[in-house]
Amino acid sequence: MFRKLLFVLILITVFSPVIAQHSNRLRISLITCGPGDEEVWEVFGHTGVRVVDSDAHTDRVFNYGTFDFGPDFELQFMRGKLLYSVAVEDFSGFMQVYVQANRSVEEQVLLLDTLQKEHFYEFLLWNAEPENRYYKYDQFFNNCATQIRDIFPKPQVFGKAFQFGKAIQPEVRLSFRDIINSYFYRDHWTRLGVNILLGSRIDQVMSNTDIMFLPDYLRDGIKGATVKGRRISTDPQLILPGSKMGPAGLNGPFLITLFVALITIAGLSVKKLRLLGRIMSTLLLIVTGLLGILILGMWFGTDHQGCADNFNLLWCLPTNLIIAFIKPKGRGRYAIVCIILLILSLILHIFKVQGLTILELSPLFLALLFIYGSVYRSSKIKTKSANA
């Protein structure tokens, strides 16, 4: 009996360093890249999973943000059918992109045991296979951050034992629109366009999990995450400093909408400027009508979930195109309906049903009120002339 016990102890003594070395062969970490300002998709930052395998002498990043700049890239993106994929890249090549762009990179090592590391790595390898690597991109609900976020609670990884940390405090009530506006604080035109095309779904208050569609908040959610009460991540460490984002700068859209509103109102109010008033009225009716058609197309003709239920149709009326070129008999009633719908848009904004970039749109709304009022008055004058 003693000999058997001694033999077991010798085996443990001899092979335990080998077992320990094998268990520590994997080092898995979350990589969080800071925002960029070259392209629209860089504004929200990026995230990836780094895996160092000391046995295989590899240092790779599983990058869930890869897409193909093919000839139909713009069309597929507009239709919400753009496929993103998981790419496995050498870490040094991955970092070189952010060095050149002067963007920050943070790393937080996952504090996993041997079995957890193996399960995590096995899932990443499976996900990177050609038949599994593609997913249909959605900015809010299916992007590089959400793909990684959703790995942790999967049954084959951590399952129900996994709990995210606080990415946002429970008392903070932010909508998707609130958070993307804060990221677009420098790009006024993009912020305005995005807010017009995105519907009321993004005005819902985000949960702790929802906000992790952004890499910065995924980083925070993993920082405090636990499995069976044990922390699974170190604090984020800055491994590449980047340049700080500059101030917001001049708000071009506001200045232009203010200028357009002023000359429109002046043209409709001053007799000597009536031609200018007619030209600006026609122009704004055309623009809002075309925007309405675009909103309908993005709502019903694409797979973008964030473009659904868009109440901007209440003021971007496709029928404005008809009124711009034709003068039907019911123009007066149409103008009253338009004024009511415009007011309703503001009410929905006040009650946070559908957000508006109110600073840039207020001058435009005022100009539209004058236009509809002018349409109503001219309709009444023609009616009186016909009855005389």
C-alpha positions as semicolon CSV with decimal commas, in nm:
position;residue;x (nm);y (nm);z (nm)
1;M;0,000;0,000;0,000
2;F;0,282;0,236;0,092
3;R;0,461;0,158;-0,236
4;K;0,147;0,243;-0,438
5;L;0,105;0,571;-0,255
6;L;0,471;0,654;-0,307
7;F;0,436;0,577;-0,678
8;V;0,137;0,811;-0,712
9;L;0,323;1,087;-0,530
10;I;0,621;1,044;-0,764
11;L;0,390;1,065;-1,068
12;I;0,232;1,383;-0,936
13;T;0,572;1,533;-0,862
14;V;0,706;1,450;-1,208
15;F;0,405;1,543;-1,419
16;S;0,247;1,831;-1,227
17;P;0,485;2,088;-1,383
18;V;0,392;1,954;-1,725
19;I;0,020;1,973;-1,646
20;A;0,058;2,321;-1,503
21;Q;0,256;2,432;-1,806
22;H;-0,012;2,297;-2,038
23;S;-0,292;2,461;-1,840
24;N;-0,118;2,796;-1,867
25;R;-0,048;2,773;-2,238
26;L;-0,344;2,996;-2,316
27;R;-0,373;3,363;-2,233
28;I;-0,706;3,514;-2,341
29;S;-0,783;3,883;-2,320
30;L;-1,038;4,137;-2,437
31;I;-0,903;4,411;-2,662
32;T;-1,085;4,747;-2,669
33;C;-0,987;5,001;-2,934
34;G;-1,069;5,369;-2,899
35;P;-1,279;5,573;-3,143
36;G;-1,143;5,700;-3,472
37;D;-1,251;5,989;-3,691
38;E;-1,157;5,879;-4,043
39;E;-1,468;5,672;-4,122
40;V;-1,819;5,663;-3,979
41;W;-1,783;5,306;-3,851
42;E;-1,470;5,402;-3,652
43;V;-1,659;5,649;-3,431
44;F;-1,778;5,385;-3,184
45;G;-1,444;5,209;-3,141
46;H;-1,377;4,840;-3,187
47;T;-1,326;4,523;-2,985
48;G;-1,164;4,184;-3,035
49;V;-1,041;3,878;-2,845
50;R;-0,669;3,812;-2,820
51;V;-0,542;3,457;-2,765
52;V;-0,178;3,381;-2,693
53;D;-0,093;3,010;-2,724
54;S;0,256;2,952;-2,584
55;D;0,264;2,590;-2,706
56;A;0,181;2,683;-3,065
57;H;0,384;3,008;-3,043
58;T;0,090;3,209;-3,176
59;D;-0,047;3,550;-3,077
60;R;-0,373;3,613;-3,260
61;V;-0,682;3,831;-3,248
62;F;-1,030;3,703;-3,326
63;N;-1,171;4,007;-3,504
64;Y;-1,551;4,014;-3,537
65;G;-1,550;4,338;-3,734
66;T;-1,433;4,223;-4,077
67;F;-1,632;4,306;-4,391
68;D;-1,571;4,300;-4,764
69;F;-1,538;4,625;-4,962
70;G;-1,694;4,465;-5,269
71;P;-1,860;4,649;-5,559
72;D;-2,200;4,627;-5,387
73;F;-2,076;4,729;-5,041
74;E;-2,281;5,052;-5,023
75;L;-2,598;4,883;-5,148
76;Q;-2,569;4,593;-4,905
77;F;-2,501;4,832;-4,617
78;M;-2,801;5,050;-4,703
79;R;-3,025;4,745;-4,727
80;G;-2,905;4,612;-4,391
81;K;-2,781;4,293;-4,553
82;L;-2,407;4,347;-4,515
83;L;-2,230;4,037;-4,388
84;Y;-1,957;4,076;-4,129
85;S;-1,727;3,790;-4,041
86;V;-1,481;3,662;-3,784
87;A;-1,122;3,695;-3,902
88;V;-0,821;3,552;-3,720
89;E;-0,534;3,800;-3,746
90;D;-0,180;3,818;-3,617
91;F;-0,176;4,051;-3,316
92;S;0,110;4,263;-3,445
93;G;-0,073;4,324;-3,775
94;F;-0,394;4,406;-3,588
95;M;-0,211;4,659;-3,370
96;Q;-0,037;4,823;-3,664
97;V;-0,371;4,956;-3,789
98;Y;-0,429;5,140;-3,461
99;V;-0,071;5,263;-3,438
100;Q;-0,105;5,426;-3,780
101;A;-0,447;5,572;-3,693
102;N;-0,319;5,696;-3,355
103;R;-0,606;5,524;-3,175
104;S;-0,584;5,390;-2,820
105;V;-0,593;5,018;-2,736
106;E;-0,670;4,864;-2,396
107;E;-0,634;4,504;-2,285
108;Q;-0,793;4,316;-1,999
109;V;-0,681;3,958;-1,933
110;L;-0,953;3,703;-1,862
111;L;-0,887;3,524;-1,531
112;L;-1,006;3,180;-1,638
113;D;-0,913;2,834;-1,518
114;T;-0,781;2,569;-1,756
115;L;-1,119;2,427;-1,852
116;Q;-1,274;2,769;-1,902
117;K;-0,989;2,876;-2,127
118;E;-1,021;2,562;-2,335
119;H;-1,398;2,604;-2,373
120;F;-1,360;2,970;-2,468
121;Y;-1,085;2,897;-2,719
122;E;-1,271;2,604;-2,870
123;F;-1,573;2,826;-2,929
124;L;-1,361;3,095;-3,093
125;L;-1,201;2,839;-3,325
126;W;-1,543;2,695;-3,412
127;N;-1,683;3,042;-3,474
128;A;-1,395;3,126;-3,709
129;E;-1,464;2,826;-3,934
130;P;-1,580;2,927;-4,287
131;E;-1,930;2,791;-4,233
132;N;-1,973;2,972;-3,897
133;R;-1,787;3,300;-3,934
134;Y;-2,052;3,516;-4,108
135;Y;-2,327;3,717;-3,944
136;K;-2,563;3,989;-4,066
137;Y;-2,444;4,319;-3,927
138;D;-2,672;4,552;-3,731
139;Q;-2,526;4,859;-3,561
140;F;-2,724;4,819;-3,239
141;F;-2,814;4,454;-3,209
142;N;-2,552;4,250;-3,395
143;N;-2,205;4,399;-3,423
144;C;-1,846;4,322;-3,321
145;A;-1,916;4,400;-2,955
146;T;-2,246;4,212;-2,922
147;Q;-2,097;3,905;-3,091
148;I;-1,826;3,889;-2,825
149;R;-2,067;3,989;-2,546
150;D;-2,290;3,694;-2,630
151;I;-2,006;3,439;-2,613
152;F;-1,971;3,455;-2,234
153;P;-2,319;3,330;-2,129
154;K;-2,332;3,055;-2,394
155;P;-2,389;2,704;-2,246
156;Q;-2,068;2,572;-2,404
157;V;-1,864;2,851;-2,242
158;F;-1,987;2,971;-1,898
159;G;-2,364;2,924;-1,910
160;K;-2,594;3,055;-1,640
161;A;-2,312;3,088;-1,388
162;F;-2,185;3,393;-1,576
163;Q;-2,295;3,741;-1,468
164;F;-2,201;4,067;-1,636
165;G;-2,072;4,354;-1,428
166;K;-2,228;4,699;-1,428
167;A;-2,164;4,870;-1,758
168;I;-2,412;5,140;-1,660
169;Q;-2,557;5,235;-1,325
170;P;-2,921;5,122;-1,270
171;E;-3,043;5,477;-1,207
172;V;-2,901;5,605;-1,538
173;R;-3,164;5,600;-1,809
174;L;-3,008;5,631;-2,153
175;S;-3,154;5,545;-2,490
176;F;-2,964;5,416;-2,792
177;R;-3,019;5,759;-2,948
178;D;-2,871;5,937;-2,645
179;I;-2,553;5,734;-2,655
180;I;-2,490;5,752;-3,031
181;N;-2,545;6,129;-3,023
182;S;-2,271;6,154;-2,761
183;Y;-2,032;5,963;-2,989
184;F;-2,124;6,177;-3,290
185;Y;-2,066;6,500;-3,098
186;R;-1,808;6,617;-3,354
187;D;-1,977;6,499;-3,673
188;H;-2,286;6,721;-3,681
189;W;-2,402;6,623;-4,030
190;T;-2,383;6,250;-3,963
191;R;-2,562;6,293;-3,631
192;L;-2,844;6,484;-3,802
193;G;-2,879;6,232;-4,084
194;V;-2,869;5,932;-3,853
195;N;-3,134;6,082;-3,625
196;I;-3,369;6,145;-3,918
197;L;-3,335;5,790;-4,055
198;L;-3,350;5,602;-3,724
199;G;-3,689;5,524;-3,578
200;S;-3,844;5,516;-3,233
201;R;-3,704;5,173;-3,146
202;I;-3,370;5,331;-3,057
203;D;-3,545;5,562;-2,811
204;Q;-3,608;5,275;-2,571
205;V;-3,409;5,288;-2,247
206;M;-3,114;5,053;-2,266
207;S;-3,055;4,773;-2,019
208;N;-2,712;4,693;-1,878
209;T;-2,671;4,431;-2,150
210;D;-2,805;4,652;-2,432
211;I;-2,544;4,923;-2,380
212;M;-2,267;4,671;-2,437
213;F;-2,327;4,706;-2,810
214;L;-2,051;4,965;-2,769
215;P;-1,693;4,841;-2,708
216;D;-1,630;5,088;-2,421
217;Y;-1,929;4,956;-2,229
218;L;-1,852;4,593;-2,310
219;R;-1,509;4,655;-2,153
220;D;-1,679;4,786;-1,837
221;G;-1,930;4,501;-1,830
222;I;-1,652;4,242;-1,850
223;K;-1,441;4,427;-1,594
224;G;-1,693;4,348;-1,321
225;A;-1,818;4,017;-1,464
226;T;-1,818;3,704;-1,249
227;V;-1,856;3,328;-1,278
228;K;-1,997;3,176;-0,959
229;G;-1,910;3,498;-0,782
230;R;-1,544;3,500;-0,894
231;R;-1,414;3,788;-1,106
232;I;-1,306;3,681;-1,452
233;S;-1,111;3,986;-1,569
234;T;-0,827;4,212;-1,471
235;D;-0,870;4,587;-1,488
236;P;-0,815;4,727;-1,839
237;Q;-0,456;4,823;-1,911
238;L;-0,362;5,081;-2,172
239;I;-0,119;4,917;-2,414
240;L;-0,133;5,183;-2,684
241;P;-0,206;5,549;-2,611
242;G;-0,398;5,735;-2,876
243;S;-0,480;6,093;-2,956
244;K;-0,765;6,262;-2,774
245;M;-1,074;6,356;-2,969
246;G;-1,101;6,727;-3,039
247;P;-1,383;6,967;-2,950
248;A;-1,716;6,964;-3,130
249;G;-1,646;7,265;-3,348
250;L;-1,892;7,472;-3,552
251;N;-2,241;7,326;-3,590
252;G;-2,280;7,353;-3,967
253;P;-2,630;7,197;-3,993
254;F;-2,774;7,441;-3,740
255;L;-2,626;7,744;-3,917
256;I;-2,757;7,625;-4,253
257;T;-3,108;7,536;-4,130
258;L;-3,120;7,872;-3,950
259;F;-3,017;8,055;-4,268
260;V;-3,267;7,858;-4,479
261;A;-3,544;7,929;-4,228
262;L;-3,470;8,302;-4,216
263;I;-3,470;8,354;-4,592
264;T;-3,782;8,134;-4,628
265;I;-3,972;8,326;-4,363
266;A;-3,853;8,657;-4,508
267;G;-3,962;8,549;-4,855
268;L;-4,307;8,454;-4,729
269;S;-4,348;8,766;-4,515
270;V;-4,212;9,047;-4,736
271;K;-4,403;9,126;-5,056
272;K;-4,092;9,222;-5,252
273;L;-3,938;8,881;-5,174
274;R;-4,236;8,666;-5,276
275;L;-4,044;8,495;-5,556
276;L;-3,775;8,394;-5,308
277;G;-4,046;8,268;-5,074
278;R;-4,202;8,053;-5,348
279;I;-3,863;7,911;-5,447
280;M;-3,766;7,825;-5,087
281;S;-4,109;7,680;-5,012
282;T;-4,090;7,455;-5,317
283;L;-3,736;7,353;-5,227
284;L;-3,823;7,260;-4,868
285;L;-4,134;7,070;-4,974
286;I;-3,921;6,871;-5,221
287;V;-3,651;6,800;-4,963
288;T;-3,893;6,685;-4,692
289;G;-4,087;6,479;-4,947
290;L;-3,770;6,301;-5,064
291;L;-3,665;6,244;-4,703
292;G;-4,004;6,086;-4,638
293;I;-3,956;5,846;-4,929
294;L;-3,608;5,758;-4,799
295;I;-3,747;5,696;-4,449
296;L;-4,014;5,464;-4,591
297;G;-3,749;5,282;-4,792
298;M;-3,523;5,236;-4,490
299;W;-3,819;5,123;-4,276
300;F;-3,984;4,875;-4,509
301;G;-3,718;4,804;-4,769
302;T;-3,419;4,719;-4,548
303;D;-3,329;4,489;-4,259
304;H;-3,206;4,771;-4,035
305;Q;-3,395;4,714;-3,709
306;G;-3,319;5,066;-3,589
307;C;-3,500;5,222;-3,887
308;A;-3,840;5,075;-3,800
309;D;-4,131;5,273;-3,650
310;N;-3,991;5,606;-3,764
311;F;-4,226;5,888;-3,665
312;N;-4,016;6,142;-3,855
313;L;-4,267;6,060;-4,128
314;L;-4,500;6,297;-3,945
315;W;-4,301;6,593;-4,073
316;C;-4,108;6,435;-4,363
317;L;-4,422;6,375;-4,564
318;P;-4,374;6,205;-4,905
319;T;-4,691;6,381;-5,018
320;N;-4,506;6,713;-4,996
321;L;-4,364;6,629;-5,339
322;I;-4,715;6,650;-5,483
323;I;-4,793;6,980;-5,311
324;A;-4,462;7,123;-5,433
325;F;-4,561;7,088;-5,800
326;I;-4,940;7,057;-5,807
327;K;-5,206;7,277;-5,650
328;P;-5,500;7,046;-5,572
329;K;-5,826;7,181;-5,433
330;G;-5,767;7,038;-5,086
331;R;-5,440;7,219;-5,026
332;G;-5,584;7,422;-4,738
333;R;-5,699;7,113;-4,548
334;Y;-5,369;6,944;-4,628
335;A;-5,179;7,238;-4,476
336;I;-5,383;7,215;-4,152
337;V;-5,311;6,842;-4,127
338;C;-4,939;6,911;-4,184
339;I;-4,933;7,168;-3,904
340;I;-5,104;6,923;-3,667
341;L;-4,856;6,648;-3,759
342;L;-4,564;6,885;-3,708
343;I;-4,689;6,972;-3,361
344;L;-4,743;6,600;-3,291
345;S;-4,377;6,535;-3,382
346;L;-4,270;6,784;-3,116
347;I;-4,502;6,622;-2,860
348;L;-4,354;6,278;-2,932
349;H;-4,010;6,430;-2,882
350;I;-4,109;6,585;-2,548
351;F;-4,242;6,249;-2,424
352;K;-3,931;6,068;-2,557
353;V;-4,124;5,851;-2,799
354;Q;-3,910;5,965;-3,094
355;G;-3,603;6,176;-3,042
356;L;-3,515;6,473;-3,263
357;T;-3,197;6,671;-3,309
358;I;-3,401;6,962;-3,191
359;L;-3,128;7,230;-3,221
360;E;-3,075;7,169;-3,593
361;L;-3,441;7,096;-3,675
362;S;-3,611;7,381;-3,486
363;P;-3,542;7,643;-3,759
364;L;-3,661;7,396;-4,023
365;F;-3,984;7,326;-3,832
366;L;-4,047;7,700;-3,800
367;A;-3,995;7,744;-4,175
368;L;-4,236;7,458;-4,246
369;L;-4,499;7,620;-4,025
370;F;-4,473;7,938;-4,231
371;I;-4,490;7,738;-4,555
372;Y;-4,802;7,547;-4,450
373;G;-4,956;7,869;-4,322
374;S;-4,886;8,030;-4,660
375;V;-5,039;7,733;-4,844
376;Y;-5,349;7,759;-4,624
377;R;-5,386;8,136;-4,682
378;S;-5,342;8,110;-5,059
379;S;-5,598;7,830;-5,067
380;K;-5,849;8,045;-4,878
381;I;-5,789;8,343;-5,110
382;K;-5,848;8,126;-5,418
383;T;-6,164;7,983;-5,262
384;K;-6,301;8,335;-5,194
385;S;-6,212;8,446;-5,548
386;A;-6,393;8,146;-5,694
387;N;-6,702;8,215;-5,484
388;A;-6,710;8,587;-5,568
